[in-house]
Amino acid sequence: MKRAWAAPLSLLVGCLALLSARSSARDTQRVQRVVVGRGRALAACEGLDASNGNRARVPFPSAPQLSFRTRLAGGIGQAPVSDAEGHLIVVHGEPRLSQLDAKGRTLWSERLPSEASSAPVLTSSGAIVIVTRDGEALFFSKTGKLQAKRALPVNDPRRRSLAIPTSNGGALVASGSDLLELDELGAIVRQLHASGNLSTIAQANAALVAIGENGNVQLARATGDLELVGSFGGNVPEAAAVSDGKVFAVVDGHRWSELDLKTGRVVTLANEPGLTLTGPVALLDAPSAAFVVGGGFVSMRAKDGAESARVPLSALGQNFDPALRGLRAALVISDQRGAIAAVQSGNDALLLRAGGNALRLDDTSCLDPFRPTPTADGLVFACRSGQLFWVSDKAP
């Protein structure tokens, strides 16, 4: 009797195993396509999030003061990022990646095979992504363990790259005109080529947005190739921002414009032929925004493009020092309440409240600052020299 049942039982077991394998394969495929959504990081990439709008999700300190300062050995190579707990993730001038706690203490530090070519990216699946000048994407865990290493097929890996998190838990990387979409494990799921060198990449409603230095704006849907939506009709060398289905950019150094991602229609919000406008922009309630004008002033723009306020970055109200022209004029970010944080080479950091009151933070100047980094307790101002200034409502 046992022998009679042996064959049917083995057949049944084999069928169940086959069904289980097919189900597992479908489950694996399904997991790869799950939309994770926006992560919890306070600064997930250089533009703070995938919209590249430089708008913090947490408010800036209401009574800001310098809590403490420190200096990192090896300097800082790219703009720092910060996770939901306010830990700072830093790539050094030397090939090294470190995580700092809210007191500036190093939690862990790992050697990199080569220098980072972009700011770190914090993905919504919890990984830290570093793109190196060897043309590799390195995926680290929150505790600093290397989880994956992927070679990136780009033409010039030594050039500066762009990288942002995507809503599927992966990352988008651009180098020149090469655009690569990586999944949460670092595998390349899409390889695209833009019509020119890219100055901005972003994600809007699960679509990939690519803005070229030549002003062309291209869009790639969930599974498609890049398609030309329209053009700003001029150069966009600095990062643009995406909000509510529109791209906002400084064009040719004197126009403030928006482009509709559905129609490709371009609207010039402001034209200042006698004034130099500089990005990247910091969005408020778009198209309201802040950017730098004249090399040394933060310009606040209303929704119609009109200037609502202009604040000097220097305490003396001077334009940018010509001796520092080789460095960026200034960098700004905003918060949800309309406050602005700004840094400029050689000047103390500036906090501008929504009402227009400006506060300068004494002894925070450095030669080559990065954009301010929001944290759980306030802001961190970082410099290429390795200087870090923590600003919060808490006394030192």
N, C-alpha and C positions, 0 to 999 in steps of 0.2 A: 504493500500500500504506500509506503514511504517513497519507493522508487517511482510509482505511478505519478505521484505529486511533484517529483523533483523537477521534471522538465517544465511543467506549467509555472511552477514557482520561480524558476530561474528566468523564464521569459517575462513574467510579471515584474520581477525585480529589475530586469534590463530595461523594460519599457518605462518604469518609474524613474530610473536613473537618467534615461534619455530626456524624458519630460522635464526633469529637474534641471538638467544641463541647459535645455532650451530656455526654461524659465529664468535661470540665472543669467544667461546671456542677454535676455530681454531686460532683466532688472539692471544689469550693468549698463546697458545702453541707455536705459531710462535715467539712471543716476547721472550719467554724463550730460544729460540734457536738462536737468533740473535747474531752474533759475533761482539762484541763491539770493539775489537782490543786493542792495547796498549794504556794505559792511558797517561795523560800528566804530571804525577808526576815526579819530578826530582830525587827522591829516593823513590821508591814504596815499598821497602822491604829491608831486610838486605843486599842482594846481589845487590841492586839498581834496578834491574828489574827481570823479570821472567827467563832470561837466566842465572842469577846468575854470570854474568861476571864481576861485580864490575867496570863497565865502565860507567862513567857519560855521559849524553847526552848534557851537557853544558860544555864549556871550563872553565878550572881553571883560576883564576886571572893571568894576565900577569905580573903585578907588585904587588905581594901580600904583604899585611901588616895587622897587627892585628888592626881591626877597634874598637872592644870593647869586653869586657868579662862580664859574669854574672855568678851567681850561683843559682841553683834551690833548694829550700827546698825539702827535701825528696829524694834527689839524683835522679839518672837515672838508670832504670833497664835493658833496652835493647837499641840497636842501634836506634837512632832517624831516622825518615823519613821526607821527605819534599815534599810539593805539588808544583803545577806549579807556584804559586805566591811566592814561597820561604818560606812559613810558615813552621815552624818546629813542628812536632807531636812527643810528647815524652811520654813514659810510665815511671813512677817514680819507685824508689825502693820500695816505699809504693804503695798500690793498687790505683793508680790514673793515669788518662790520661789528658794531657794538650796540647793546641796548642799555639805556640808563634809566634809573628809577626817578621818581619825582623830586628827589634830593640831589640829582646829578651823579649818583653813584653808579658805577659800572656793574650791571647784573651778569653780563656775559660778553665775550668778545671772540670773534672767529676770523681767522686769516682768510682772505680771498685770493683766488689764483691771479687776478689782475684788478686794476682799478675799476670802480663803477663808472659807467658812461651816462647814468641818469640817476635821479633821486630814487630811493627805495620805493617799492609799492607794497602796500598792505592789502591783500586780497580779502574778499568777503568770506572765503573758505578758511581764513586764518593763517595763510602763509605770508612770508616776507620774500619778495622777489627782488633780486639784484641782477641787472644787466651789466655785463662786464665789457671791457675793451678788447677782450679776446673773442667777443661774439658769442657769449654763453649767457643763458638765463639760469640763475641759481635759485632754487626754492628752499628756504629755511623754515623750520618750525618756530613757534613762539619762544622756544627755549634755546634757539641757536643751532639746532641740528640740521645738517644738510640733508634734505629729503630727495631732491632731484637736481640733475644738471642736464641742460639741453643745449646743443649747438644750434645757433640761429643762422639761417642762410641769408645773410645780408652782405651787400657789396663792400661796405667799408665799416667794419666793426669798431675801428678806432675813433670814429666821429661821435659826437654827442648824440645820445638817443633820447627818445621820448617813451614814457611808460605810464599806463594808468590801469586801475583795476576794472574788471568787467562784471556785469551782473550775474554771470554764470559761475563765478568763483575763480576765474582765471585772470589773465592780464592781456593787454594790448600793447605791442611794442612797435615803435617806428624808428627807422634809421635811414636818413635820406628819403628816398621815395619808396623804400620797402616797408610793408606793414604786415605784421604777424599777429595772429590771434592764438593765444595759448590757453589750454584748459587748466583746471585746478591742479593737475599733475605735471604741468609743463609741456605736455604734448602739443605740437602745432596742429591746430584744427583748421586753420585757414591762412593762406599766404596771398597777399594782395600787392598790387603795384599802383602807386598814385601817379598822377600826371606830372608831378614835379616834387622837389624836396619839400617835406612837410614841416610846418612850424607848430602845428597843433593837432592832437588827436583827442577825441572825446567820445562819449557814448550818450545817446539820447533815445529813449523808448526802445531799448535793445538794439538799435541800429548804430553802426560805427560811423563816426564823422571824421573826415580828414580834411584839414585846411592847409593848403600849400603856401609856401612863401610867395608864390606868384598871385595869390588871391583866389585861386580856384577852390571851390568847396565840393567835395565828393561824399557820397553816402553809400554805405553797404548795409543791406537788410540782413536778417538773421542768417541766411545761407547764400546770399548773392555776392557778386563782385562789386567793385566800386563804380558808381555812376555819377557823372557830373550833374550837380544840382544847379549851380550858377557860379558867378564870379564877382568878387568885390571890385574888379576893374582896376586893381592896383596891388602893390606889394603889402603883404601881411607878415613881416619878419618876426614879430613878437606874438606870443600865445594869444589866441582868441578864446572866447567863452561861449558856452551853449546854455540856453535857458528857454523854456516854453516854446520849443520848436524853432528857435531862431539862433543865429550865430552873431555875436557881437565882436567887433574888431576895430583896432586903430589901423587905418589904411594910408599908406604913403607918408606916414608921419604927421599928417595934418587933418585927416578926416576920421570922424567917429561914426561908424556905420553898422547897420544890421542887415542880415540876409535871411529870408524866410526859407526854411528847409523843405517846405512843400512846393512852393512856387518858384523859388530862386530869385524872387524880387528883392532888390537892394534899396534900402532907404538910407540916405545920408542924414544922420541926426545932428551933426555939427561939422562945420568946415572952417578950419582955422589956418588959412594959408600963411599967416605971419607968425605962427606959433608952432613949436614942435610938441607933438603928442607922443607919449611913450607908453607901451604896454609892458607886461601883461596887465589886463584890467581886473578890477575887483568889482564884481556885480553886487548891487544892492537889490531893490525890487526892480528887476530888469524891465525896461532898458536903463533905469537909473544905475549909475556906476561911478567908480572913482578910478582915475589914472593920473599919470604924471604929465605936467605941461611945463614947457620952458626949462626942462632939466632940473628944476628945483622946487616945484610947487605941486601939491596934491590938489587936483581939480575934481570937485563933486559935480556930477551932471544929473539933472532932472530927467524925467521920462521923455521930454521933448528935445533933449540934447543940450538945453541951455545950462550954463554954468550957475550953480546955486551957491558955491563957495570955492575960494582958492586960499590955500594955507601954505606958507613957506615951510620947507623942510629944514632949512637952516634957521637958527635963532636970529640971525642977522637979516633974514629975508633975501639972501643972495642967490643968484643962479648957481648951477653946478660948477665947481672948480674946474677950469679947463685942464689942469694938470691931471685930473682923474677921468678924463674923457674916455680912456681905454676901458673903464668899468661901466656897469649899468648905472643909469641915472638914479633910479630908485625902484623899490618894490613895495607893493601895497596888498593888504588883504582886508576883508570886511567881516562883520558878524551879522546875525539876524536882526539886530536892533539898529543897524545902520552906522555903527562905529567903524573907524578905520585905524589900522595899525600900519605904519610906514617906516621904512629904513632907507638910508642913503649913505653912500661911502663918505666917511669923514664927519658925519653928523650923528648926534644922539637920536635914538629911536623916538618916534612920535606917535601918540595916541590921540585920535580926533573923535570926540563924542558926536552922536547924531545931531545934537543941538548946535554944533560948531565950535565948542570949547576944545582947545588943544592943550595937551600936556606933554612936555618933553621929559624924557627919562635921563637924568644926568648920568654921565660916565658910562654910557652904553654904546659909544661910537666905536667903529672899527673901519678898516680900509675896504674890506670886501664882504659885506653882509649878505646873507641869504634871506629869502622871504620869511617873515615871522611865522612861527609854528604854534598853533593853538594846542593847549594841553588841558587836562582835567581841572587844573587850578588857575590857569591863566594863559600866559604866552611865554615862549622862549625865543630870544633873539640870538641867532647863531652867526658866527663869522668863520671865514675860511681859515683863519689863524688858529682855530680851535676854541676861541672864547665863546662861552655860553652865558646868557643873562636870563635868569628866571624872574618873571614879573607876575605878581598876583595881588590880591587884596590883603594878603597876610604880611605882617611886619617881619623883618629879618630876624 
